[in-house]
Amino acid sequence: MTTFRGILVLLSGTMLIGGCERSKSPPQPGAADTTSVKTEAISTIQVAPPTSAADIGGTPPGTVMTPGYIDTVGRMIYVWGWPLMNHYNRSLAMVDVPEPGRNGGILPVAPPGSISMLTDYIKADQNFVACPNQDTVYGAGYQHLDTLPVVIQVPDFGDRFFVYQMADARTESFCSIGKQYDSKPGFYLLAGPNWKGEVPKGITGVCRSSTDLVAVLPRIFMDDTAEDRAAVKSLVNQVVLYPLNQFDGKMKTKDWASTPSFPAPSVSGSGEMKFVSPEKFFDELPTIIKGVPPLPGEEALYSTINSVLQAAASDPKVKEGLVKAAVAAENEVISPLFDFRNNGSPVGNGWTSPSNGAQWGFDYLSRTASAKSNIYDNAANETRYIYTDVDQNGVRLSGAANAMYTVTFPKGQTPPVKGFWSLTLYNKHHLFEPNPINRFGVGTKNKDLKPNDDGSLTLYIQHASPGPDRASNWLPAPADEFSLYIRAYWPDAAIIERTWSPPAVTRTQ
């Protein structure tokens, strides 16, 4: 740096003295320039670069914070932190269960150091998580990988599609285990960012998270047939997760059909269970950020967060202002993200889709929209999620007043995938709506879908049956508002590059 400054001195004729510029007088015309050029080292004191967010100088303690500033900063922090709070509080809902099992006999729950697996599609009468699928057999468990690294088993799935989602505290995927990765059967170690142990022999691969707290969510494809339900169980029973200190190189099994049932958590209202309270958000936030170090580039944001938390701790008016900002952000910013038309970007015919699922980076908007409407996206190359709330005229979908809709895929134009696809229907709460045939989605899993004479495929979406000739292609709708949701597992380039568009949802009556 000193040499560079010296070069500037010689080129510009300007000397830097004490942080100020002083120009030397140029030689007079005709006079000999007797000034000797002498370069002297200039002593400078460099400010050490920060090594953590705590080293970033933010707003000094005691600085006056106006109500407008508190509102502005509070809203941004709330939008940024909403997915992290959602993820963290979901993990707390599982921490007290004594062993792997099912809440209410429906939802897989497990304490840290384990997971719980279902043996069939998730049942319709659950409201722990919005937008579940009925294409795969789910598993779930939250881990603390710094203090308790774990091993998860991958059996030989053969040609069956599977993907294990590992989501860190930001809901980012940090591991690639699945059919599309040609993952080998074996034992995979999941470790936290600060774990410094040794990897034992026999471990097939290692996945290291950027945060201590993670969600582990295996998904295993299953046809909607009795034969495949029977066939998948032996594979599911080999999907077991346990602490690293229990690893012995031998494949363990668990009879997941016989795990205990625990009381279902109480839920107020008819929507998804609430995991973020704006009134409590800033009380809980210090715990969240302590366990989630800033991404490179987020240090100044963390400094701002810490400065308002510190101010709120000593000034009730600041705390009151932050709570008001959180409540306003919940109503005005977060709630609209529940609607799919506000999620992702348009992909044609009224459908939208995020292109960066589970790889959000600094895209706080899309990360929060996903967490609000359908948390725990797979990575975009694993699954592309495409959704709509409206028909071909932009009118909200609703099964009221005997409304009827069709979705027609031209011949050879069902979603192009190497894995599987499905079209699922959710009620206005993004949950399953009970119906007389117990069908909530159709797609690759269905073996009885009837194509039209020209090879196209028409799906009938309405509250009442379309009649016996069309019943195989009927997707029952509630007599109320609903949404449609395409899943494209292991999508082809046409979906990734957006050269394929879903067909419009056409209202026929």
BELRA-V352597 format. One record per residue. D_LAST is the distance of its C-alpha to the last C-alpha in whole Angstrom. Layout:
d_last=D_LAST
d_last=D_LAST
//
This chain:
d_last=75
d_last=78
d_last=79
d_last=76
d_last=77
d_last=80
d_last=79
d_last=77
d_last=81
d_last=82
d_last=80
d_last=79
d_last=83
d_last=81
d_last=82
d_last=80
d_last=82
d_last=81
d_last=78
d_last=79
d_last=79
d_last=83
d_last=84
d_last=87
d_last=89
d_last=89
d_last=92
d_last=94
d_last=94
d_last=98
d_last=98
d_last=98
d_last=96
d_last=97
d_last=94
d_last=94
d_last=91
d_last=90
d_last=87
d_last=87
d_last=85
d_last=83
d_last=82
d_last=78
d_last=76
d_last=73
d_last=70
d_last=69
d_last=66
d_last=64
d_last=63
d_last=60
d_last=58
d_last=61
d_last=63
d_last=61
d_last=63
d_last=60
d_last=60
d_last=64
d_last=64
d_last=64
d_last=62
d_last=61
d_last=57
d_last=55
d_last=52
d_last=50
d_last=51
d_last=51
d_last=47
d_last=46
d_last=48
d_last=47
d_last=43
d_last=44
d_last=45
d_last=43
d_last=40
d_last=42
d_last=43
d_last=40
d_last=39
d_last=43
d_last=43
d_last=40
d_last=41
d_last=45
d_last=44
d_last=41
d_last=45
d_last=46
d_last=44
d_last=46
d_last=49
d_last=50
d_last=49
d_last=52
d_last=51
d_last=48
d_last=45
d_last=42
d_last=41
d_last=39
d_last=39
d_last=36
d_last=37
d_last=40
d_last=43
d_last=47
d_last=50
d_last=51
d_last=53
d_last=50
d_last=46
d_last=44
d_last=42
d_last=39
d_last=39
d_last=36
d_last=32
d_last=32
d_last=31
d_last=28
d_last=30
d_last=31
d_last=31
d_last=34
d_last=32
d_last=29
d_last=27
d_last=29
d_last=28
d_last=28
d_last=30
d_last=33
d_last=36
d_last=37
d_last=40
d_last=41
d_last=45
d_last=46
d_last=50
d_last=52
d_last=54
d_last=57
d_last=58
d_last=57
d_last=56
d_last=54
d_last=54
d_last=50
d_last=50
d_last=48
d_last=49
d_last=48
d_last=45
d_last=45
d_last=42
d_last=40
d_last=38
d_last=39
d_last=40
d_last=42
d_last=41
d_last=44
d_last=43
d_last=45
d_last=45
d_last=43
d_last=41
d_last=42
d_last=42
d_last=46
d_last=46
d_last=45
d_last=45
d_last=43
d_last=42
d_last=41
d_last=45
d_last=46
d_last=48
d_last=50
d_last=51
d_last=53
d_last=54
d_last=53
d_last=54
d_last=52
d_last=55
d_last=55
d_last=56
d_last=59
d_last=60
d_last=63
d_last=64
d_last=65
d_last=62
d_last=63
d_last=64
d_last=61
d_last=58
d_last=56
d_last=54
d_last=54
d_last=52
d_last=53
d_last=51
d_last=51
d_last=51
d_last=52
d_last=49
d_last=47
d_last=44
d_last=44
d_last=40
d_last=40
d_last=37
d_last=38
d_last=35
d_last=34
d_last=32
d_last=30
d_last=33
d_last=36
d_last=38
d_last=37
d_last=37
d_last=41
d_last=42
d_last=41
d_last=43
d_last=46
d_last=45
d_last=44
d_last=47
d_last=49
d_last=47
d_last=49
d_last=50
d_last=54
d_last=57
d_last=59
d_last=62
d_last=60
d_last=60
d_last=62
d_last=61
d_last=59
d_last=56
d_last=55
d_last=52
d_last=50
d_last=49
d_last=45
d_last=44
d_last=47
d_last=47
d_last=47
d_last=44
d_last=45
d_last=43
d_last=40
d_last=40
d_last=39
d_last=36
d_last=35
d_last=32
d_last=29
d_last=29
d_last=31
d_last=35
d_last=36
d_last=39
d_last=40
d_last=41
d_last=42
d_last=45
d_last=46
d_last=46
d_last=49
d_last=51
d_last=49
d_last=49
d_last=53
d_last=53
d_last=50
d_last=52
d_last=55
d_last=53
d_last=51
d_last=54
d_last=52
d_last=51
d_last=54
d_last=53
d_last=51
d_last=55
d_last=55
d_last=52
d_last=53
d_last=56
d_last=54
d_last=52
d_last=56
d_last=57
d_last=55
d_last=55
d_last=59
d_last=58
d_last=56
d_last=59
d_last=61
d_last=59
d_last=57
d_last=56
d_last=54
d_last=53
d_last=51
d_last=50
d_last=49
d_last=47
d_last=45
d_last=44
d_last=43
d_last=40
d_last=39
d_last=38
d_last=36
d_last=34
d_last=34
d_last=34
d_last=34
d_last=31
d_last=28
d_last=29
d_last=27
d_last=24
d_last=23
d_last=23
d_last=27
d_last=28
d_last=29
d_last=29
d_last=26
d_last=25
d_last=22
d_last=19
d_last=19
d_last=21
d_last=24
d_last=27
d_last=31
d_last=33
d_last=36
d_last=35
d_last=38
d_last=40
d_last=40
d_last=44
d_last=44
d_last=40
d_last=40
d_last=36
d_last=35
d_last=37
d_last=36
d_last=32
d_last=32
d_last=34
d_last=32
d_last=29
d_last=30
d_last=33
d_last=35
d_last=34
d_last=36
d_last=38
d_last=36
d_last=37
d_last=37
d_last=33
d_last=30
d_last=28
d_last=24
d_last=22
d_last=19
d_last=17
d_last=15
d_last=12
d_last=13
d_last=13
d_last=15
d_last=13
d_last=14
d_last=12
d_last=11
d_last=10
d_last=11
d_last=9
d_last=8
d_last=5
d_last=5
d_last=7
d_last=10
d_last=14
d_last=16
d_last=19
d_last=21
d_last=24
d_last=27
d_last=25
d_last=24
d_last=26
d_last=29
d_last=32
d_last=35
d_last=34
d_last=31
d_last=27
d_last=24
d_last=21
d_last=21
d_last=19
d_last=20
d_last=20
d_last=20
d_last=24
d_last=24
d_last=25
d_last=23
d_last=21
d_last=23
d_last=21
d_last=22
d_last=22
d_last=24
d_last=22
d_last=21
d_last=22
d_last=22
d_last=24
d_last=28
d_last=29
d_last=26
d_last=28
d_last=25
d_last=23
d_last=22
d_last=22
d_last=20
d_last=23
d_last=23
d_last=24
d_last=21
d_last=19
d_last=15
d_last=15
d_last=12
d_last=11
d_last=10
d_last=12
d_last=12
d_last=14
d_last=12
d_last=15
d_last=19
d_last=18
d_last=16
d_last=17
d_last=20
d_last=17
d_last=15
d_last=16
d_last=15
d_last=14
d_last=15
d_last=14
d_last=15
d_last=15
d_last=16
d_last=18
d_last=18
d_last=21
d_last=23
d_last=27
d_last=29
d_last=32
d_last=35
d_last=33
d_last=34
d_last=35
d_last=32
d_last=30
d_last=34
d_last=34
d_last=30
d_last=30
d_last=27
d_last=24
d_last=21
d_last=18
d_last=15
d_last=12
d_last=9
d_last=6
d_last=4
d_last=0
//
